Amino acid sequence: MTRCEGIHRGVPICLPPELSLEQVYQEALALKPWRKGPFCFTQNDKGFCIDSEWQSYMKWDLIKGAINLEGLEVADIGCNNGYYLFCMQEQRPKSLVGFDPSPLCERQFHWLNGFLKTPILYEKLGVEDLRTYPKHFDVLFCLGVLYHRKDPHSTLKALFMGLKPSGVLVLDTLIYDSPLEVALCPSTYAKMSNVFFIPSPKALQNWAFKAGFKECSPLAFKSTDTSEQRKSAWIDGLSLESFLDPKDPTKSIEGYPAPLRGYFILRK
């Protein structure tokens, strides 16, 4: 088992004594790869941690104070296995909904929630489904999704339509560091073939305004490094250390600037 020592800020999960810790560990292994986390399981003085590829608490620390979620209806669009939803639950929102069409993420969420027993609703839906979803939200989170979408305008418009009047969107996306109103359109980026547009901050603001938002304010900019994203025993395949130029880690393997993420608050 992966011991918890040295792995910090995981969502804590206390197992009842009647469960087999070894069985839970084997069930977790069968659900690989784990992209978001970590999740730390304890039973008496024993336990293990799912040491995910992303140390997701770093992103949560940047955005958790931006909006007070208490008493609000909130959704995370592209929620993966629900890591951020479980963190949001601590702020006592009125309701929490996660959208993600991935079958693996759905299985991971329900397996985790079987222990945590939260009232979070998981919808096997994508961002486009916000257009016809029967409920609107006070706050939407959309973290690490926009640059994977072929049509960023339609994505932002769907997010706009999913909000109540005066609703707020917390958006995280890769950013192209330029003062111009431009976007990088790579064939692959950091070995990802499903990256379509990486906007400059001004380009993103233009997209947001054209989608109907009245405000698009930067919250933070942060480079992604191997303390936040790296290969672990809980994923299959490669991670950030293999996606950067080995001679110059300030560049991607293709020669583009290394990943820089922008965090923005958009208001309807």
Summary of the structure (lengths in Angstrom):
residues: 268
radius of gyration: 18.7
end to end distance: 46.7
largest distance: 59.8
contacts: 853
relative contact order: 0.14
helix: 27%
strand: 29%
